[in-house]
Amino acid sequence: MLNLTYPTKPIIYQRNNSGFALVKFSGLSDTAVTVKFSALENSGTDFSITLPVNNAEFKANVKVPQGLYQVVVTNKSESKKLEYLGVGEVIVWSGHSFADGYGIGSDTSPLAFFTENFWKRNDPDQYKKPEEVQRYLDNIRQETARGLPARVASQMAEKLMVPVLFYHCAWGGTRMMDWADAASGIKTGREYAGYKQGYEDLGYPYAILGEALKTFVQETGCRGVLIIHGDNDRDKQFTQNILLDGWKRLINKIRVDANFNLPVSLARSCIDPNFPEIIASTNQAIEQLPSMYYGPDLSQMGASYRISDGLHLNDLGEIKVAQDWTSMLISQNFFASNPKPTPTFTEITKIVQTTAAQIKDEANTSVAAIVIGLAFITILAISLIAKFRWFLALVFTLLVAGISYLIGFTNLFGIKKSGS
């Protein structure tokens, strides 16, 4: 009997600043369980663990180094496989159409993963029902339809050489102020792309971001939030102070729902020079709030980086933003900020965890012990025999041989050291 109750599907977890995550493994088995991690995409090192079983149940926090792995769980009679499990960077991604994926590029690294966009243009109602929420997490994949999310996640994965997961929480055609007011429970009557009667009562558009923070981020941990807003806030009723207040309300709600002071990076985005208050208020939010990081300034990107509508990014624009954003986050030590960690079991079961390097070291130690023991036996035997002390020769020879054999055999074939 073998039943793996967690994890049960491919998933990426947030690494800590020491380069690993504690990942919960649990299930039912009638014998001890072995979990083998096989590194994918040259992103990690193979290793295996043994999980003890108590009363037909196993439960442990497994220390998984950063990397992407195929995972096989076995006992004496059965096996279960996860196509992949990763430890790297988990990012919540939000904003207007640029973040929604409005674009033409789809450059995707094999280490870049995306959830299905929470808001679907053809069926935004599908996430109103609580039972539909799990589908969002079940649709982690190694591709995205188009646009900037694919570019940024791929650039991060390639630069950091770890798996990167984007929780896709964007809504094209929305204003930052729509998100801020919805986050504050303010019903304004303003409409936006895809708007339907009753959306304000449901907390849209912010609800898609809040749901990810309250549900999925609690399971996987998270490094921080990346947001692109500005172009749709071109309305003179939104003064610089009003926009700054909107940013503050939105970011505060993000951190409340995450139950953690998540780092936030804001891209500055407004192509229209008649609205300088948009860029100015975004800069103020970055400067005045804690744990904030600069994203690229898209207002400085001219027509050569835009498609024919003069607003949205073309291929060159997407690539530039992805490169600039990743480089800026690295230079600001965003990836060294404190992430929200993965949840763990309160009682840690001691497990056996062995890497390929440890196996090699132990084998070398074992062989050395056996060789030294045999050499000592030979010298001792010759010395004692030469003096005709047959009885002492026999006793000492058997004693040294037994000790050497026990050390070598234990290391080479049998008992491993416990650890986590």
Secondary structure, 3 states (H helix, E strand, C coil): CEEEEECCCCEEEECCCCCEEEEEEEEEECCCEEEEEEEECCCCCCEEEEECCECCEEEEEEEEECEEEEEEEECCCCEEEEEEEEEEEEEEEEECHHHHCCCCCCCCCCCEEECCCCCCCCCHHHHCCHHHHHHHHHCCECCCCCCHHHHHHHHHHHHHCCCEEEEEEECCCCCHHHHHHHHCCCCCCCCCCCCCCCCCCCCCCHHHHHHHHHHHHHHHCECEEEEEECHHHCCCCCCHHHHHHHHHHHHHHHHHHHCCCCCEEEEECCCCCCCHHHHHHHHHHHHHCCCEEEEEEHHHCCHHHECCCCCCECHHHHHHHHHHHHHHHHHCCHHHCCCECCCCCCCCCCEEEEEHHHHHHHHHHHHHHHHHHHHHHHHHHHHHHHCCCHHHHHHHHHHHHHHHHHHHHHHHHCCCCCEC
